């Protein structure tokens, strides 16, 4: 966060006037006490520590180096004037170090102490500015929160008693307050199915680098959309990604165009697309479209929070320098796919292999070539795997603790081997083809151990 330093007029006329006045008063007091009242007036020139030092010190400490230098100039003139009135040789005042050293001290005190004061004022000004910015940001946030709360209350009032008890929709939307993107996607499918009577729903992740949409999750049957879509060849999706607007097609122009689709946006980029592919005809209304827009808005906000949290945690879930999940994190991801299968009958493929002395970087590099960006690779690591220990030495203890916590899940899925490939939203009839690609890509032998039925 950048802070703009608000420049203040440290040397305004009023301050200069009062500082000079204070300077004159302090000098007058010193002359009265240490020059006029004492009997031996010449002792004023050789006082140790000289009281004029304190005049410069006070002025520099109060106002900074600029006023301190002015004060040093005034006391130097005062010292020179008294030296002259005592009938001393002015040439000796500047030629002999015993006399001229006072001038040096005056200005050193002004510069050193004044600089200290300047730094203090500078940092004080920065702190004040930070406080002002935080107050302004807090005020803006408070106002935005009030507006959001007012909008939420108004929306709640409008949907109470509406068709299908949309109040329940409002309550379920609160469940989107999660920091797991996969849970956000899963909850979204249930909401659209229940409250919009959608028969077929799908969510696609967006890979801008390859210009492709990858199916992440689908609910229902009868979809005409393929699992992978090159959106530059699809006018509807291409327009959606570029304009970032919710699109409604009352009359479908072709089979590859969903009835309603919306972009899910994070940091100005479309990260996923939410589609309603099939819905009962009587529900194709403006009311349904407006509810769809509300759901998309809630989902988008929840997804932004979740993706941000996931990005912060991601490097603690994978082996360093790879896209391979620790085994415990892989099990957690597998649980989410199993939950989707039980709830929405969404198939997935789990392939398990044993590799002797696995090389993490090699496996990660090869998997990126043959798998989709939505597919997951996991590894069960133990102390016998040299590569694992070297790449993530500080996390071995943590991995073993997590392994103990997921022992029940290992039994549930009957997982064997040490390398796992999870392909979400993938029908089982593609298993043989995918396995053939995996086995033909790796240079060393993969020993197949298990796949979900």
ZALUMGU-149488 format. One record per residue (C-alpha): residue in one letter; x, y, z; chain; residue number from 1. Coordinates in Angstrom, 3 decimals, decimal comma. Last residue first. Example, Ala and Ser with C-alpha at 12.3 -4.5 7.8 and 13.67 -1.06 7.14 Angstrom:
  bagu         u         v         w  lumza  bafi
     S    13,670    -1,060     7,140      A     2
     A    12,300    -4,500     7,800      A     1
END
This chain:
  bagu         u         v         w  lumza  bafi
     X   -15,070   -48,665   -10,295      A   453
     X   -12,256   -46,560    -8,903      A   452
     X    -8,768   -47,397   -10,093      A   451
     X    -6,042   -49,462    -8,506      A   450
     X    -2,443   -50,773    -8,577      A   449
     X    -0,901   -50,052   -11,986      A   448
     X     2,880   -50,427   -11,964      A   447
     X     4,352   -47,567   -13,933      A   446
     X     7,568   -48,459   -15,736      A   445
     X    10,072   -45,814   -16,719      A   444
     X     9,905   -43,389   -19,648      A   443
     X     6,483   -41,994   -18,808      A   442
     X     4,288   -40,914   -21,692      A   441
     X     2,980   -44,275   -22,946      A   440
     X     1,578   -45,262   -19,539      A   439
     X    -0,231   -41,946   -19,131      A   438
     X    -1,740   -41,929   -22,626      A   437
     X    -2,908   -45,534   -22,273      A   436
     X    -4,475   -44,698   -18,923      A   435
     X    -6,437   -41,864   -20,472      A   434
     X    -7,781   -44,081   -23,278      A   433
     X    -8,666   -46,873   -20,886      A   432
     X   -10,450   -44,535   -18,472      A   431
     X   -12,586   -42,742   -21,051      A   430
     X   -15,647   -44,932   -20,432      A   429
     X   -15,400   -43,958   -16,760      A   428
     X   -16,774   -40,500   -17,438      A   427
     X   -14,594   -37,520   -16,414      A   426
     X   -15,900   -34,759   -14,150      A   425
     X   -12,675   -34,746   -12,108      A   424
     X    -9,557   -36,639   -13,240      A   423
     X    -7,466   -37,737   -10,253      A   422
     X    -4,013   -39,224   -10,887      A   421
     X    -2,199   -40,942    -8,052      A   420
     X     1,449   -41,888    -7,417      A   419
     X     2,483   -43,945    -4,364      A   418
     X     0,833   -47,326    -4,732      A   417
     X    -2,289   -48,474    -2,964      A   416
     X    -5,535   -46,751    -2,089      A   415
     X    -8,373   -48,848    -0,729      A   414
     X   -10,692   -45,811    -0,998      A   413
     X   -12,184   -46,272     2,468      A   412
     X    -8,971   -47,722     3,917      A   411
     X    -7,014   -44,656     2,849      A   410
     X    -9,800   -42,496     4,240      A   409
     X    -9,431   -44,107     7,659      A   408
     X    -5,684   -43,454     7,607      A   407
     X    -6,255   -39,768     6,915      A   406
     X    -5,138   -38,415    10,302      A   405
     X    -2,017   -40,590    10,423      A   404
     X    -0,943   -39,267     7,025      A   403
     X    -1,346   -35,720     8,310      A   402
     X     1,244   -36,333    11,030      A   401
     X     3,552   -37,954     8,463      A   400
     X     3,275   -34,947     6,145      A   399
     X     4,076   -32,515     8,962      A   398
     X     7,239   -34,407     9,843      A   397
     X     8,276   -34,482     6,181      A   396
     X     7,636   -30,750     5,747      A   395
     X    11,097   -29,323     6,408      A   394
     X    12,767   -31,726     3,979      A   393
     X    10,536   -30,806     1,045      A   392
     X    12,604   -31,299    -2,083      A   391
     X    15,307   -33,437    -0,502      A   390
     X    12,913   -35,686     1,375      A   389
     X    10,656   -36,200    -1,619      A   388
     X    13,571   -36,978    -3,941      A   387
     X    15,021   -39,520    -1,515      A   386
     X    11,836   -41,525    -1,178      A   385
     X    12,511   -43,960     1,672      A   384
     X    11,337   -41,428     4,249      A   383
     X     7,773   -41,540     3,002      A   382
     X     5,722   -39,867     0,271      A   381
     X     2,290   -40,670    -1,087      A   380
     X     1,990   -38,554    -4,186      A   379
     X    -0,825   -36,609    -5,755      A   378
     X    -1,676   -35,376    -9,249      A   377
     X    -4,911   -33,495    -9,957      A   376
     X    -6,727   -32,733   -13,205      A   375
     X    -8,265   -29,291   -13,840      A   374
     X    -5,296   -28,112   -15,962      A   373
     X    -5,787   -31,121   -18,195      A   372
     X    -3,303   -33,970   -18,180      A   371
     X    -0,760   -35,184   -20,755      A   370
     X     1,863   -32,455   -20,862      A   369
     X     1,518   -31,193   -17,294      A   368
     X     1,791   -34,789   -16,093      A   367
     X     5,205   -35,177   -17,727      A   366
     X     6,688   -32,128   -16,004      A   365
     X     5,276   -33,038   -12,593      A   364
     X     6,486   -36,636   -12,844      A   363
     X     9,990   -35,515   -13,848      A   362
     X    10,170   -32,904   -11,107      A   361
     X     9,040   -35,381    -8,473      A   360
     X    11,449   -38,196    -9,383      A   359
     X    10,032   -41,466    -8,124      A   358
     X    12,345   -44,154    -6,658      A   357
     X    10,126   -47,108    -7,661      A   356
     X     6,841   -45,997    -9,105      A   355
     X     3,562   -47,545    -7,980      A   354
     X     0,427   -46,472    -9,705      A   353
     X    -3,121   -45,327    -8,886      A   352
     X    -5,719   -43,986   -11,280      A   351
     X    -8,849   -42,226   -10,059      A   350
     X   -11,500   -41,322   -12,604      A   349
     X   -14,505   -39,141   -11,930      A   348
     X   -18,233   -39,455   -12,389      A   347
     X   -20,743   -36,824   -11,341      A   346
     X   -23,785   -38,523    -9,789      A   345
     X   -24,888   -35,206    -8,233      A   344
     X   -24,771   -35,928    -4,502      A   343
     X   -22,789   -39,167    -4,315      A   342
     X   -20,450   -38,239    -7,158      A   341
     X   -20,042   -34,717    -5,866      A   340
     X   -19,093   -36,053    -2,421      A   339
     X   -16,611   -38,447    -4,029      A   338
     X   -15,062   -35,505    -5,878      A   337
     X   -14,745   -33,547    -2,631      A   336
     X   -13,212   -36,536    -0,843      A   335
     X   -10,592   -36,848    -3,597      A   334
     X    -9,507   -33,269    -2,901      A   333
     X    -9,045   -34,063     0,789      A   332
     X    -7,125   -37,235    -0,109      A   331
     X    -4,830   -35,184    -2,375      A   330
     X    -4,175   -32,805     0,506      A   329
     X    -3,144   -35,728     2,726      A   328
     X    -0,955   -37,178    -0,045      A   327
     X     0,932   -33,960    -0,687      A   326
     X    -0,136   -32,483    -3,987      A   325
     X     2,024   -32,558    -7,112      A   324
     X     2,139   -29,341    -9,183      A   323
     X     5,908   -29,045    -8,739      A   322
     X     8,610   -26,605    -7,576      A   321
     X     8,169   -27,430    -3,905      A   320
     X     5,903   -30,392    -3,261      A   319
     X     2,351   -29,179    -3,051      A   318
     X    -0,031   -28,168    -0,246      A   317
     X     2,034   -25,467     1,476      A   316
     X     2,529   -23,617    -1,825      A   315
     X    -1,227   -23,575    -2,339      A   314
     X    -2,194   -21,950     0,964      A   313
     X    -1,964   -18,306    -0,138      A   312
     X    -3,433   -19,147    -3,560      A   311
     X    -6,302   -21,041    -1,911      A   310
     X    -7,155   -18,018     0,253      A   309
     X    -7,354   -15,757    -2,805      A   308
     X    -9,329   -18,360    -4,714      A   307
     X   -11,821   -18,668    -1,845      A   306
     X   -12,343   -14,941    -1,453      A   305
     X   -12,846   -14,478    -5,190      A   304
     X   -15,148   -17,516    -5,292      A   303
     X   -17,422   -16,156    -2,558      A   302
     X   -17,813   -12,858    -4,393      A   301
     X   -18,486   -14,626    -7,688      A   300
     X   -20,975   -17,020    -6,117      A   299
     X   -22,961   -14,169    -4,623      A   298
     X   -23,077   -12,292    -7,929      A   297
     X   -23,904   -15,456    -9,863      A   296
     X   -26,766   -16,220    -7,475      A   295
     X   -28,222   -12,747    -7,962      A   294
     X   -27,919   -13,000   -11,741      A   293
     X   -29,673   -16,382   -11,713      A   292
     X   -32,463   -14,901    -9,597      A   291
     X   -32,896   -12,204   -12,234      A   290
     X   -32,950   -14,777   -15,064      A   289
     X   -35,495   -16,918   -13,242      A   288
     X   -37,780   -13,910   -12,783      A   287
     X   -37,282   -12,886   -16,391      A   286
     X   -38,698   -16,265   -17,359      A   285
     X   -37,518   -19,637   -18,682      A   284
     X   -39,159   -21,475   -15,774      A   283
     X   -42,130   -22,698   -17,817      A   282
     X   -39,740   -24,313   -20,303      A   281
     X   -38,110   -26,558   -17,752      A   280
     X   -34,370   -25,972   -17,744      A   279
     X   -31,390   -27,219   -19,758      A   278
     X   -27,888   -25,824   -20,257      A   277
     X   -27,572   -23,491   -17,293      A   276
     X   -23,918   -22,557   -17,501      A   275
     X   -21,358   -21,064   -15,093      A   274
     X   -18,073   -20,040   -16,677      A   273
     X   -14,748   -19,994   -14,818      A   272
     X   -11,624   -17,894   -14,279      A   271
     X   -12,659   -14,821   -16,288      A   270
     X   -10,004   -12,214   -15,551      A   269
     X   -10,478    -8,778   -13,978      A   268
     X    -8,945    -9,799   -10,645      A   267
     X   -11,302   -12,775   -10,346      A   266
     X   -14,356   -13,139   -12,562      A   265
     X   -16,982   -15,850   -12,779      A   264
     X   -18,554   -15,454   -16,206      A   263
     X   -22,244   -16,172   -16,710      A   262
     X   -24,271   -18,512   -18,890      A   261
     X   -27,938   -18,912   -19,625      A   260
     X   -29,659   -21,112   -22,204      A   259
     X   -26,414   -22,845   -23,134      A   258
     X   -24,990   -22,582   -26,699      A   257
     X   -23,341   -25,624   -28,229      A   256
     X   -26,657   -27,007   -29,518      A   255
     X   -27,221   -23,994   -31,748      A   254
     X   -29,140   -20,721   -31,905      A   253
     X   -30,914   -21,374   -28,639      A   252
     X   -34,013   -19,243   -28,321      A   251
     X   -34,220   -17,439   -25,005      A   250
     X   -30,428   -17,133   -24,939      A   249
     X   -29,330   -15,247   -21,834      A   248
     X   -25,782   -13,942   -21,379      A   247
     X   -24,176   -12,564   -18,224      A   246
     X   -21,456   -10,098   -19,159      A   245
     X   -17,661   -10,437   -19,212      A   244
     X   -17,370    -8,744   -22,639      A   243
     X   -14,370   -10,796   -23,788      A   242
     X   -15,194   -14,060   -22,037      A   241
     X   -18,892   -13,942   -22,987      A   240
     X   -18,191   -13,005   -26,605      A   239
     X   -15,877   -15,994   -26,993      A   238
     X   -18,389   -18,213   -25,202      A   237
     X   -21,205   -17,306   -27,605      A   236
     X   -19,075   -17,302   -30,768      A   235
     X   -17,584   -20,737   -30,186      A   234
     X   -14,405   -21,346   -32,182      A   233
     X   -12,398   -18,944   -29,998      A   232
     X   -13,869   -20,835   -27,043      A   231
     X   -11,977   -24,048   -27,658      A   230
     X   -14,292   -26,278   -25,655      A   229
     X   -13,293   -29,314   -23,590      A   228
     X   -15,783   -31,604   -21,862      A   227
     X   -18,176   -31,305   -24,783      A   226
     X   -21,448   -29,372   -24,545      A   225
     X   -24,555   -31,201   -25,780      A   224
     X   -25,767   -32,012   -22,288      A   223
     X   -28,537   -34,583   -21,941      A   222
     X   -27,867   -35,477   -18,343      A   221
     X   -27,769   -33,623   -15,063      A   220
     X   -25,100   -31,893   -12,997      A   219
     X   -21,711   -31,018   -14,413      A   218
     X   -18,380   -30,132   -12,770      A   217
     X   -15,008   -28,868   -13,944      A   216
     X   -15,354   -29,074   -17,705      A   215
     X   -12,341   -27,435   -19,288      A   214
     X   -12,673   -24,296   -21,434      A   213
     X    -9,832   -23,671   -23,876      A   212
     X    -7,835   -20,749   -25,240      A   211
     X    -4,544   -22,458   -24,400      A   210
     X    -3,167   -19,556   -22,357      A   209
     X    -6,639   -18,353   -21,414      A   208
     X    -7,450   -21,579   -19,557      A   207
     X   -10,996   -21,099   -18,281      A   206
     X   -12,694   -23,498   -15,871      A   205
     X   -16,095   -24,798   -16,909      A   204
     X   -19,134   -25,156   -14,675      A   203
     X   -22,162   -27,117   -15,765      A   202
     X   -25,871   -27,317   -15,114      A   201
     X   -28,514   -29,603   -16,640      A   200
     X   -32,034   -29,911   -15,283      A   199
     X   -32,399   -26,428   -13,831      A   198
     X   -35,399   -26,089   -11,558      A   197
     X   -34,234   -22,581   -10,685      A   196
     X   -34,294   -23,043    -6,919      A   195
     X   -33,151   -26,608    -6,417      A   194
     X   -30,832   -27,153    -9,372      A   193
     X   -29,269   -23,719    -9,221      A   192
     X   -28,606   -23,986    -5,488      A   191
     X   -27,188   -27,518    -5,663      A   190
     X   -24,767   -26,631    -8,451      A   189
     X   -23,594   -23,526    -6,607      A   188
     X   -22,878   -25,486    -3,436      A   187
     X   -20,490   -27,737    -5,361      A   186
     X   -18,666   -24,855    -7,046      A   185
     X   -18,208   -23,017    -3,732      A   184
     X   -17,024   -26,242    -2,088      A   183
     X   -14,366   -26,596    -4,793      A   182
     X   -13,246   -22,985    -4,247      A   181
     X   -12,571   -23,635    -0,518      A   180
     X   -12,541   -20,477     1,631      A   179
     X   -16,215   -20,756     2,560      A   178
     X   -19,031   -18,246     2,982      A   177
     X   -21,037   -19,868     0,220      A   176
     X   -23,230   -21,340     2,948      A   175
     X   -24,805   -17,892     3,256      A   174
     X   -26,313   -18,483    -0,171      A   173
     X   -28,385   -21,224     1,455      A   172
     X   -30,186   -18,628     3,562      A   171
     X   -30,946   -16,395     0,610      A   170
     X   -32,170   -19,360    -1,404      A   169
     X   -34,414   -20,341     1,484      A   168
     X   -35,960   -16,874     1,260      A   167
     X   -36,638   -17,748    -2,355      A   166
     X   -39,653   -19,708    -1,172      A   165
     X   -40,288   -21,497    -4,505      A   164
     X   -42,102   -18,377    -5,825      A   163
     X   -41,794   -15,300    -3,621      A   162
     X   -42,909   -15,182     0,015      A   161
     X   -39,812   -13,339     1,097      A   160
     X   -37,864   -12,419    -2,065      A   159
     X   -38,403    -8,690    -1,902      A   158
     X   -37,712    -8,352     1,805      A   157
     X   -34,483   -10,305     1,450      A   156
     X   -33,416    -8,118    -1,449      A   155
     X   -34,040    -4,991     0,588      A   154
     X   -32,104    -6,446     3,482      A   153
     X   -29,232    -7,418     1,199      A   152
     X   -29,227    -4,005    -0,444      A   151
     X   -29,205    -2,278     2,944      A   150
     X   -26,397    -4,558     4,101      A   149
     X   -24,427    -3,907     0,927      A   148
     X   -24,958    -0,151     1,254      A   147
     X   -23,962    -0,247     4,915      A   146
     X   -20,898    -2,322     4,060      A   145
     X   -19,938     0,123     1,326      A   144
     X   -20,304     3,017     3,773      A   143
     X   -18,217     1,227     6,379      A   142
     X   -15,596     0,317     3,797      A   141
     X   -15,417     3,910     2,606      A   140
     X   -15,105     5,117     6,206      A   139
     X   -12,446     2,523     6,949      A   138
     X   -10,526     3,538     3,834      A   137
     X   -10,739     7,199     4,881      A   136
     X    -9,674     6,387     8,428      A   135
     X    -6,841     4,240     7,096      A   134
     X    -5,743     7,049     4,789      A   133
     X    -5,870     9,566     7,633      A   132
     X    -3,911     7,234     9,903      A   131
     X    -1,314     6,710     7,192      A   130
     X    -1,048    10,476     6,730      A   129
     X    -0,584    11,032    10,427      A   128
     X     2,095     8,343    10,479      A   127
     X     3,887     9,933     7,535      A   126
     X     3,724    13,348     9,236      A   125
     X     5,117    11,886    12,443      A   124
     X     7,871    10,272    10,407      A   123
     X     8,845    13,642     8,953      A   122
     X     8,478    15,509    12,256      A   121
     X    10,774    13,008    14,003      A   120
     X    13,261    13,164    11,175      A   119
     X    13,268    16,966    11,352      A   118
     X    13,738    16,870    15,143      A   117
     X    16,784    14,623    14,844      A   116
     X    18,135    16,862    12,121      A   115
     X    17,700    19,873    14,382      A   114
     X    19,624    18,154    17,167      A   113
     X    22,553    17,425    14,852      A   112
     X    22,452    20,633    12,768      A   111
     X    21,766    23,157    15,548      A   110
     X    24,205    21,485    17,952      A   109
     X    26,913    21,521    15,287      A   108
     X    26,128    25,191    14,541      A   107
     X    26,559    26,373    18,103      A   106
     X    29,579    24,147    18,702      A   105
     X    31,422    25,602    15,703      A   104
     X    30,663    29,136    16,868      A   103
     X    31,955    28,258    20,328      A   102
     X    35,210    26,910    18,860      A   101
     X    36,028    30,385    17,582      A   100
     X    37,391    31,583    20,952      A    99
     X    39,719    28,763    22,022      A    98
     X    40,456    28,134    18,340      A    97
     X    42,164    31,495    17,946      A    96
     X    41,823    33,255    14,580      A    95
     X    38,134    34,114    14,722      A    94
     X    37,903    35,909    18,034      A    93
     X    41,564    36,906    17,819      A    92
     X    40,753    39,240    14,937      A    91
     X    37,965    40,771    16,976      A    90
     X    40,476    41,983    19,574      A    89
     X    38,629    42,223    22,883      A    88
     X    37,200    45,443    24,232      A    87
     X    34,504    43,849    26,384      A    86
     X    31,920    45,283    24,004      A    85
     X    33,464    43,269    21,133      A    84
     X    33,249    39,909    22,897      A    83
     X    29,687    40,805    23,916      A    82
     X    28,830    41,479    20,258      A    81
     X    30,538    38,289    19,033      A    80
     X    28,628    36,152    21,559      A    79
     X    25,345    37,777    20,560      A    78
     X    26,096    37,401    16,837      A    77
     X    26,885    33,727    17,411      A    76
     X    23,703    33,424    19,492      A    75
     X    21,688    34,789    16,561      A    74
     X    23,361    32,554    13,942      A    73
     X    22,893    29,448    16,081      A    72
     X    19,196    30,404    16,468      A    71
     X    18,835    30,675    12,696      A    70
     X    20,543    27,289    12,375      A    69
     X    18,138    25,789    14,915      A    68
     X    15,191    27,332    13,090      A    67
     X    16,214    25,378     9,978      A    66
     X    17,339    22,249    11,876      A    65
     X    14,097    21,547    13,699      A    64
     X    11,491    23,571    15,609      A    63
     X    11,457    22,515    19,257      A    62
     X    14,691    20,535    19,477      A    61
     X    16,564    23,059    17,371      A    60
     X    15,274    25,958    19,524      A    59
     X    16,059    24,201    22,801      A    58
     X    19,565    23,161    21,744      A    57
     X    20,408    26,592    20,349      A    56
     X    19,437    28,255    23,640      A    55
     X    21,115    25,458    25,577      A    54
     X    24,429    26,123    23,889      A    53
     X    24,056    29,809    24,835      A    52
     X    24,454    28,673    28,445      A    51
     X    28,163    27,818    27,874      A    50
     X    29,179    24,576    29,579      A    49
     X    31,785    25,828    30,607      A    48
     X    31,737    29,627    30,630      A    47
     X    34,736    31,232    28,929      A    46
     X    33,225    34,306    27,301      A    45
     X    30,853    35,021    30,189      A    44
     X    33,846    35,100    32,564      A    43
     X    34,616    38,530    31,100      A    42
     X    31,667    39,969    33,034      A    41
     X    33,223    39,471    36,461      A    40
     X    30,602    41,075    38,718      A    39
     X    27,755    38,771    37,593      A    38
     X    24,320    40,365    36,938      A    37
     X    24,845    41,632    33,375      A    36
     X    26,592    38,621    31,822      A    35
     X    25,288    35,231    33,075      A    34
     X    21,782    36,006    34,286      A    33
     X    20,886    38,998    32,108      A    32
     X    22,692    37,748    29,003      A    31
     X    21,090    34,274    29,344      A    30
     X    17,624    35,766    29,847      A    29
     X    18,062    38,023    26,813      A    28
     X    19,183    35,070    24,700      A    27
     X    16,068    33,084    25,745      A    26
     X    13,788    36,036    24,972      A    25
     X    15,418    36,686    21,583      A    24
     X    15,074    33,025    20,585      A    23
     X    11,469    32,914    21,688      A    22
     X    10,721    35,935    19,486      A    21
     X    12,598    34,367    16,592      A    20
     X    10,568    31,164    17,018      A    19
     X     7,346    33,146    17,267      A    18
     X     7,970    34,973    13,984      A    17
     X     9,206    31,903    12,142      A    16
     X     6,149    29,907    13,193      A    15
     X     3,775    32,632    12,072      A    14
     X     5,498    33,016     8,723      A    13
     X     5,257    29,374     7,764      A    12
     X     8,294    27,125     7,939      A    11
     X     6,779    23,676     8,328      A    10
     X     4,301    24,254     5,525      A     9
     X     3,078    20,696     5,266      A     8
     X     3,556    18,282     2,385      A     7
     X     1,100    15,425     2,458      A     6
     X     3,105    12,252     2,070      A     5
     X     1,284     9,828    -0,212      A     4
     X     1,226     6,357     1,189      A     3
     X     1,492     3,328    -1,042      A     2
     X     0,000     0,000     0,000      A     1
END
